[in-house]
Amino acid sequence: MVIDYNEGEIAEQYRKTKDVPVRSRIEAYSFLKHIGDVAGRKLIDIACGSGDYTRILRRAGAAPVVGFDISEKMIGLARDEEAREPLGIDYHVADATVVVPQQDFDIAVAAYLLVYARDRDQLARMCRGVACRVKPGGRFVTITTNPNLYAFEQVPDYRKYGFQITLAEQAVDGAPIELTAFLDDGPLVIENYYLPIDAYESALRDAGFRDFVVHPPELSPAPPAGDEGDYWDDYLHYPPAIIIECVRD
């Protein structure tokens, strides 16, 4: 079942998933590391949700910055934050699969966009939607659910990190990857879809990208007290997310 971020309190619940420690300790650190220096760069955040990464990147010096999402409620949350702390970010509602006249962003970023593609055709449309927004020589960096979850000998129990993953019996195109986030006000179930990593590379190449690279997540340095030792080993040895980067032809 595709989650509807415009339904009820789903958008607000999803925003709360950004607050769990794994986001700052691993996900945000890894994603931002590979996005790199954005100072003075024209940047677009595709499927920006409530704008968490959009704001971080604007504060890091990216300008101008645009964020868009298909969910009106998500964009509403992002605009609320912009009203509370004006950063000059332009948020709007749009579909990432729609090709627009060629734009000239230096960097496009996306957090958990491609995993909503249920088949290779939809993935190809997403990648074309990204490509039309990035200038030649510009970069696309995305963090996404790791399709190699299906290749692990055993998916570990991620509940200590605040979530759990359930897989289908077989890794076929479109097989569900169900993520349950355990929040204070109850669980939120998010359904992603499996496509092999070579499908991502092929779709991005066909859309006009080159230099496809996959990075594993990393643990940020200087952990807070009580966060040392092997606590993060399951996440790092069996990463549920990866970072992909590529360059526009």
KALINZI-V305613 format. One record per residue. RES is the residue in three letters. SS is DSSP state (hx for helix, st for strand, lp for the rest). PSI is psi in whole degrees, -180 to 180 (* if undefined). D_CENTER is the distance of its C-alpha to the mean C-alpha in Angstrom with 1 decimal. Layout:
# KALINZI-V305613
RES SS PSI D_CENTER
RES SS PSI D_CENTER
This chain:
# KALINZI-V305613
MET lp 129 19.2
VAL lp 128 16.4
ILE lp 138 15.5
ASP lp 106 16.8
TYR lp -3 15.2
ASN lp -3 18.4
GLU lp 128 20.6
GLY lp -129 22.4
GLU lp 17 20.5
ILE hx -44 17.3
ALA hx -44 15.3
GLU hx -39 17.0
GLN hx -45 16.4
TYR hx -39 12.6
ARG hx -37 12.9
LYS hx -22 15.0
THR hx -19 12.5
LYS hx -13 11.3
ASP hx -9 14.9
VAL lp 149 15.3
PRO hx -33 16.4
VAL hx -27 14.0
ARG hx -48 11.3
SER hx -37 13.7
ARG hx -32 15.6
ILE hx -58 13.1
GLU hx -58 9.4
ALA hx -42 9.9
TYR hx -48 12.9
SER hx -46 11.5
PHE hx -50 8.6
LEU hx -33 11.3
LYS hx -44 14.0
HIS hx -20 12.8
ILE hx -40 12.1
GLY lp -160 15.7
ASP lp 122 18.3
VAL lp 3 17.5
ALA lp 124 20.9
GLY lp 5 22.5
ARG lp 141 19.7
LYS lp 122 18.9
LEU st 141 15.2
ILE st 132 13.1
ASP st 110 9.7
ILE st 132 9.0
ALA lp 54 8.1
CYS lp -11 8.4
GLY lp -134 9.6
SER lp 5 12.2
GLY lp 19 11.5
ASP hx -54 11.0
TYR hx -33 9.4
THR hx -46 11.6
ARG hx -42 14.6
ILE hx -45 14.1
LEU hx -33 14.0
ARG hx -42 16.9
ARG hx -26 18.8
ALA lp -1 18.4
GLY lp -3 20.3
ALA lp 139 18.3
ALA lp 137 20.5
PRO lp 164 20.5
VAL st 133 17.0
VAL st 139 15.8
GLY st 136 13.0
PHE st 156 13.1
ASP st 154 12.0
ILE lp -19 14.1
SER lp 120 15.0
GLU hx -37 18.0
LYS hx -40 17.8
MET hx -45 14.4
ILE hx -33 15.8
GLY hx -43 18.9
LEU hx -42 17.4
ALA hx -43 15.9
ARG hx -34 19.4
ASP hx -44 21.1
GLU hx -39 19.5
GLU hx -36 20.5
ALA hx -37 23.9
ARG hx -39 24.2
GLU lp 89 23.2
PRO lp 123 23.6
LEU lp -4 21.6
GLY lp 22 22.2
ILE lp 136 18.7
ASP st 112 19.1
TYR st 139 17.1
HIS st 163 17.8
VAL st 128 17.2
ALA lp 162 16.4
ASP lp 124 15.3
ALA lp -16 12.9
THR lp -7 15.4
VAL lp 124 18.3
VAL lp 130 19.7
VAL lp 165 21.2
PRO lp 144 23.9
GLN lp 128 22.7
GLN lp -180 21.1
ASP lp 43 21.2
PHE st 140 18.1
ASP st -38 18.1
ILE st 133 14.4
ALA st 135 11.5
VAL st 155 8.0
ALA st 131 4.8
ALA st 113 1.4
TYR lp 53 2.9
LEU lp -55 5.6
LEU hx -24 8.0
VAL hx -7 8.6
TYR hx -1 10.4
ALA lp 121 12.9
ARG lp -13 16.0
ASP lp 174 18.0
ARG hx -29 18.3
ASP hx -45 19.6
GLN hx -38 16.7
LEU hx -43 14.3
ALA hx -40 16.9
ARG hx -39 16.9
MET hx -45 13.2
CYS hx -37 13.8
ARG hx -36 16.9
GLY hx -32 15.4
VAL hx -47 13.2
ALA hx -36 16.4
CYS lp -7 18.7
ARG lp -7 17.0
VAL st 133 17.3
LYS st 160 20.7
PRO st 132 22.4
GLY st -9 21.6
GLY st 169 18.3
ARG st 149 15.1
PHE st 126 11.7
VAL st 129 9.1
THR st 144 5.6
ILE st 138 4.3
THR st 159 5.1
THR st 138 8.0
ASN lp 113 11.1
PRO hx -20 13.6
ASN hx 2 16.4
LEU hx -36 16.4
TYR hx -15 19.2
ALA hx -11 21.1
PHE lp 141 21.4
GLU lp -28 25.0
GLN lp 129 23.9
VAL lp 122 20.7
PRO lp 169 21.4
ASP lp 106 21.7
TYR lp 7 18.6
ARG hx -29 20.2
LYS hx -17 21.3
TYR hx 1 17.7
GLY lp 10 17.5
PHE st 169 16.1
GLN st 152 17.4
ILE st 134 16.4
THR st 130 18.9
LEU st 159 19.3
ALA lp 174 21.6
GLU lp -31 24.8
GLN lp 148 24.0
ALA lp 80 21.2
VAL lp 157 21.9
ASP lp 128 19.8
GLY lp 0 18.2
ALA lp 138 18.9
PRO st 145 17.1
ILE st 105 14.9
GLU st 121 15.5
LEU st 126 13.9
THR st 117 16.2
ALA st 128 15.4
PHE st 105 18.8
LEU st 164 19.2
ASP lp -33 22.6
ASP lp 20 23.2
GLY st 166 22.5
PRO st 149 19.9
LEU st 122 17.0
VAL st 125 16.4
ILE st 131 13.2
GLU st 118 13.8
ASN st 178 11.6
TYR st 144 13.7
TYR lp 131 14.9
LEU lp 142 15.5
PRO lp 158 16.8
ILE hx -32 15.3
ASP hx -24 18.2
ALA hx -38 17.2
TYR hx -47 14.0
GLU hx -44 16.3
SER hx -44 19.0
ALA hx -40 17.0
LEU hx -40 15.7
ARG hx -46 19.2
ASP hx -28 20.9
ALA hx -12 18.9
GLY lp 24 20.3
PHE st 155 18.2
ARG st 180 19.7
ASP st 50 19.4
PHE st 124 16.6
VAL st 139 15.7
VAL st 132 13.8
HIS st 138 13.6
PRO st 158 13.9
PRO lp 156 12.7
GLU lp 155 15.5
LEU lp 133 17.3
SER lp 151 18.0
PRO lp 173 21.7
ALA lp 63 24.3
PRO lp 151 23.4
PRO lp 164 25.1
ALA lp 138 28.2
GLY lp 2 27.9
ASP lp 19 24.6
GLU lp -171 26.3
GLY lp -146 27.4
ASP lp 19 25.7
TYR lp -39 23.6
TRP lp 6 20.2
ASP hx -44 21.8
ASP hx -42 20.5
TYR hx -45 16.9
LEU hx -35 17.6
HIS hx -29 20.0
TYR lp 69 18.0
PRO lp 125 14.4
PRO lp -6 12.2
ALA st 154 9.1
ILE st 164 9.4
ILE st 132 8.6
ILE st 136 10.0
GLU st 151 12.0
CYS st 171 14.8
VAL st 138 17.5
ARG st 132 18.8
ASP lp * 22.4
